[in-house]
Structures are given as C-alpha cells and as structure tokens.
Amino acid sequence: MMMRPSSFSLIHPPAGFVENPYPVYATLRVQEPVCWIGSNTVLLTRYRDVMTVYRAPAASSDKRREFGAKFGEQSPLFEHHTTSLVFSDPPLHTRVRRLLMAALHARALAPMEGDLVRRVNELIDAIDTPGEHELVADFAAPIPIEVIGNLLGIPARERSPLRQWSLDILSALEPQPSASILAQGNSAVGEFSCFLRDLIGERRRRPKDPDTDLLSRLIQGEVDGERLSEGELVHQCIFLLNAGHETTTNLMANGVVALLCHRPQWKMLCADEGLLASAIEECLRYESPLQLNNRVLLQPLSLGNAGEGLRLEAGTFVTLGIGAANRDPEVFEDPDRFDIRRKANHQLAFGHGAHACAGMNVARFEARIALNALRKRLPDLALAGPPERDSRIRFRGFRSVPIVRA
C-alpha cells in the first residue's frame, strides 16, 4: 500500500474528539481505514483489520524501539514499560502471564467476594446520603485499589499514593506527553519501585501462602525452572496496579454514566440481575476503557479482503483503534446504540489472543459486584450535572462524575 499523508492526527485531534471520538472513527473507517498518522505509523479502525494484527505472530508488543525515542533509554519510564507484561514478547511475556493467569482466574477470585461486597457497600453507604457525591473518587477508583492492594498484600494504611502513581505512569503513554507529564511519570516509577522493593523484601522474610497471596506466588513461582528477577518482580507489580486500576475505574465510571444517560436501560438492569453480564460487556464495547493499543510489525502483513492490496511493511508501527473497532457496523448491529441485551458481543476492550488482558477476570469480577450493589441499593441514582471527561486519548474515562439520588 502506498503511504499517503492524512489530515487526521492523534497528537492534534479535531475539536470535540476527546468528548466523542466515534464520529471521527466512523468517517475514517469508511474513507481511510488504514490511516497514516505518521511517516511510519498507521491507525486501524476496522474490526477485521484490528483482529488481523492481534492474530499475527509477526505483530510484536515489544516497545524498546518506540519507547527509547519517546522516554529515553535510561529513564525509569523506559525500564518499566519495556519490562511489564503488556509491552513484552516471549519468553518474558510467557513466563509472567503463566504466573499471573493462575492467580487471576475466576475460581481464585471467589474467596475475595465477601470482603469486596462489604467494601462496596461501605462506599455506597457514604453515597446514600442527602446531597451531591462524586462517582469516580467516591466509588469507582477505590474499588480496584482495594482489590489489587489485597492481591499484593499491600497494607491498607499504605495505599493512598497508589492511584496517583498509576495515573502519572500511564499518562506518559499518551501520543505526545509533555515534559512535565514525563517528569511526573519518571518520578512515580522511582517512588513506586522503592515502595515495592521494601514490600518484596518483607514478603521474602515472611512469605505467605502463594495460593492466596499473589506477591508470594510471583516471588516463589517458576516457569520452566526460571523465576522472575527482582526488577521483573517490581515492574510486574507496578503493571498489575496500573492496569487493574485504570481499566476497572474507567469501566465502572463509563458504564454508570452510559446507564444513567440511557434511563430505560438502567431501569431494565435494576429490575433484572440476569442482565449484569451482558450489561458489563456492552459497557466495555460502547465506551472502551482502553481506546488505543500498539504493535510493531516484524514481517510484512496484508490487511483487508483479498485483492485490496493493503500491505504493511516490516517495521511499520500499528495503532489499533479498539474504540473504533468496537463500533464497527460490520460486526455490531446499530453500533452507536447502547443495548445491554446485545447478543454475540465480541468486543475487543481487553484485546485478543496471547496478549489479551491478564486482568480481565478481575475487571469483570469487580464490575459485577459494584454494578449489582448500585442497582439494588440506588435505583434512583442520577447525574447531578455534566460529567467531566479525562482529556487523555489512549485511555477513556472521566475526571469527575457528579451524582445524586433523584
């Protein structure tokens, strides 16, 4: 395929894109589905093209080349993001994923349900009072911090900095972070790493049952006779907190706002607990918490239907439009309609294949408990004013969502 410049840019998106990117994605999907957003970078907006890249063995998640230029090869951000599970290839990816998946499957989470239900109800107790409250800070954000904190055995009194560290580290992944964002991200990696090295040292001295303590499992676990190094341990723990916090907070905030803005859907869910699972999948599709993902091609790759001649060369950087793919009318009927009864909802919010999100069971687990408690206890919940969007493009969520009992 011939490279051609595009008028669309993720660095300088059109007006209104942050608030609602989907009309732009719809136009690109028809007019420029393989959109060159840089001299060697394409943005894909069709579901089938995104799936082709996810399935391609030659599509690498290794970000050393990209992040070396973006962060500097000696920076803490570079060390973290090129070591964590999400931005690595085998053999590191294989070793870490096997260890994590054994600890994060649905059966392993079941013993945590009682404690999480109690914590969620405590948060609702605070909301279930007269006046206006804030959904993100008062409800959506504390839940994943509680779960990941418990999984890693982080003492409750020491969890207060975790959310800001996560936000600072992940904000550096935006298409063009400012110098101040990079500085905050590097500082957060350094502070978080020191915190975790102390925690790991304590756990080595006083190990816990690896069947119930994820950090002990990571310390003691082996794959093919090999254990994680100290640095790998630190960065996988940072990754777990960041991925678990960001995705789940945004899933819950995006989902509740979508439900409250589509009042008949909210009433349907309040009346029928059996719709919880499909409602969560529709929230993930309709407002994907992670909008963009990335790969680099190690070999040429052809896209589209036979005969289209869309060939990307080795070395091409590929930006996967997850939010766009999840609104593709070739796959989802009436894709801009929010429908919690939607069937065959093969959304890509958690990716696909070998790099599908390792924490997707955790996110669904948390969302199920949180939404179930809200629908039971606060069926009259309503927005108290316009929500404020987070200005980031890669991650889609809200800075604040004012809520009130109607």
Residue pairs with C-beta under 8 A, 6 or more apart in sequence:
1 34
1 309
1 310
1 311
1 312
3 36
3 39
4 36
5 36
6 32
6 35
6 36
6 37
8 14
8 24
8 28
8 32
8 35
8 37
8 43
9 37
10 37
10 43
10 175
10 292
10 319
10 393
11 175
11 176
13 21
13 24
13 393
14 24
17 24
17 393
18 389
18 391
18 393
19 389
21 291
21 323
21 324
21 393
22 323
22 324
22 327
22 336
25 45
25 321
25 323
25 324
25 327
26 324
26 327
28 35
28 43
28 45
28 321
28 324
29 45
29 46
29 324
29 328
33 44
33 45
33 46
33 49
33 304
34 42
34 43
34 44
34 49
34 303
34 304
34 310
34 312
35 42
35 43
35 44
35 45
36 42
37 43
37 319
38 317
40 315
40 316
40 317
41 316
41 317
41 318
41 319
42 312
42 316
42 317
42 318
42 319
43 319
43 321
44 50
44 53
44 303
44 318
44 319
44 320
44 321
44 324
44 325
45 321
45 324
45 325
45 328
46 304
46 324
46 325
46 328
46 330
47 325
47 326
47 328
47 330
47 331
47 348
48 304
48 328
48 330
48 331
49 303
49 304
50 320
50 321
50 322
50 325
50 348
51 325
51 348
51 352
52 301
52 303
53 59
53 295
53 301
53 303
53 318
53 320
54 320
54 348
54 351
54 352
54 353
54 355
55 352
55 353
56 297
56 301
58 297
58 298
58 299
58 300
58 301
58 314
59 295
59 296
59 297
59 298
59 301
59 318
60 89
60 295
60 296
60 297
60 298
61 86
61 87
61 88
61 89
61 93
61 294
61 295
61 355
62 82
62 87
62 88
62 89
62 296
63 81
63 82
63 87
63 294
63 296
64 82
65 296
66 294
66 296
66 317
67 77
67 78
67 81
67 82
67 87
68 78
70 177
71 77
71 78
71 81
71 172
71 182
71 186
72 78
75 182
75 186
76 185
76 186
76 189
76 190
76 193
77 169
77 172
77 182
77 185
77 186
77 189
79 189
79 231
79 235
80 169
80 189
80 193
80 235
80 238
80 239
81 87
81 172
81 173
82 88
83 92
83 231
83 232
83 235
83 236
84 235
84 236
84 238
84 239
85 92
85 93
85 96
85 97
85 100
85 236
85 239
85 358
86 239
86 243
86 355
88 96
92 232
93 354
93 355
94 223
95 223
95 224
95 226
95 228
96 228
96 232
96 236
97 354
97 358
98 223
99 217
99 218
99 221
99 223
99 228
100 214
100 218
100 236
100 240
100 358
100 359
101 358
102 108
102 217
102 221
103 151
103 214
103 217
104 151
104 214
104 358
104 359
104 361
104 362
105 361
106 361
106 365
108 211
109 361
109 362
109 365
111 212
112 147
112 150
112 365
113 365
113 369
115 150
116 143
116 146
116 147
116 365
116 366
116 369
117 369
117 373
119 142
119 143
119 146
120 143
120 369
120 370
120 373
121 373
121 377
123 138
123 139
123 142
123 143
124 139
124 373
124 374
124 377
124 378
126 133
126 138
127 133
127 138
127 139
127 378
127 403
128 377
128 378
128 405
130 405
131 404
132 384
132 385
132 402
132 403
132 404
133 139
133 384
133 402
133 403
133 404
134 400
134 401
134 402
134 403
135 253
135 256
135 257
135 398
135 400
135 401
135 402
135 403
136 249
136 253
136 397
136 398
136 399
136 400
136 401
137 400
139 252
139 370
140 248
140 249
140 250
140 252
140 253
140 256
140 370
141 163
141 245
141 249
143 248
143 249
143 252
143 366
143 370
144 244
144 245
144 248
144 249
144 362
144 363
144 366
145 159
145 162
145 163
145 245
147 244
147 248
147 362
147 365
147 366
148 154
148 162
148 240
148 241
148 244
148 245
148 362
149 156
149 159
149 162
151 213
151 214
151 215
151 240
151 362
152 199
152 214
152 215
152 237
152 240
152 241
153 199
153 203
153 208
153 213
153 214
153 215
153 216
154 162
154 199
158 195
161 191
161 192
161 195
162 241
162 245
163 245
164 188
165 188
165 191
165 192
165 238
165 241
166 188
166 241
166 242
166 245
166 246
167 246
168 181
168 184
168 185
168 187
168 188
169 185
169 188
169 189
169 192
169 238
169 242
170 242
170 246
170 395
171 177
171 181
171 184
171 185
171 392
172 181
172 182
172 184
172 185
173 394
174 181
174 392
174 393
174 394
175 393
175 394
177 185
189 238
192 238
192 241
193 234
193 235
193 238
196 233
196 234
196 237
196 238
197 230
197 234
199 215
199 237
200 215
200 219
200 230
200 233
200 234
200 237
203 213
203 215
203 216
203 219
204 219
207 216
207 219
207 220
208 215
208 216
209 216
210 216
210 217
210 220
210 221
211 217
214 240
215 237
218 228
218 233
218 236
218 237
219 227
219 228
219 233
220 227
221 227
221 228
228 236
240 359
243 357
243 358
243 359
244 359
244 362
244 363
246 289
246 290
246 395
246 397
247 289
247 290
247 350
247 357
247 359
247 363
248 289
248 362
248 363
248 366
248 367
249 397
250 289
250 395
250 396
250 397
250 398
251 280
251 283
251 284
251 289
251 349
251 363
251 367
252 366
252 367
252 370
252 371
253 397
253 398
253 401
254 283
254 286
254 287
254 289
254 396
254 397
254 398
255 279
255 280
255 283
255 284
255 287
255 367
255 371
256 371
256 374
256 381
256 401
256 403
257 287
257 383
257 387
257 398
257 401
258 265
258 283
258 286
258 287
258 338
259 265
259 266
259 269
259 279
259 283
259 340
260 266
260 381
260 382
260 383
260 403
261 383
262 338
265 279
265 338
265 339
265 340
266 375
266 379
266 381
267 379
268 275
268 340
268 341
269 275
269 276
269 279
269 340
269 371
269 375
270 375
270 376
270 379
273 372
273 375
275 340
275 341
276 368
276 371
276 372
277 368
278 340
278 341
278 342
278 343
278 345
279 340
279 371
280 364
280 367
280 368
280 371
281 342
281 345
281 347
282 338
282 339
282 340
282 342
282 345
283 367
284 326
284 347
284 349
284 350
285 326
285 327
285 332
285 342
285 345
285 347
285 349
286 326
286 338
287 323
287 396
288 322
288 323
288 326
288 347
288 348
288 349
288 396
289 349
289 395
289 396
289 397
290 322
290 349
290 394
290 395
290 396
291 321
291 322
291 323
291 393
291 394
291 395
291 396
292 319
292 320
292 321
292 322
292 323
292 393
292 394
293 319
293 320
293 322
293 351
294 317
294 318
294 319
294 320
295 317
295 318
295 320
296 315
296 316
296 317
296 318
297 312
297 313
297 314
297 315
297 316
297 318
298 314
299 314
300 311
300 312
300 313
300 314
301 311
301 312
301 316
302 309
302 310
302 311
302 312
303 310
303 311
303 312
304 310
312 318
322 348
322 349
322 351
323 396
325 331
325 348
326 332
326 335
326 347
326 348
326 349
327 335
327 336
328 335
329 335
331 346
332 342
332 345
350 356
350 357
350 360
350 363
351 357
357 363
374 381
378 405
380 405
380 406
381 403
381 404
381 405
381 406
382 403
382 404
382 405
382 406
383 401
383 402
383 403
383 404
384 402
384 403
384 404
385 402
387 398
387 400
387 401
387 402
388 398
388 399
388 400
388 401
389 397
389 398
389 399
390 396
390 397
390 398
390 399
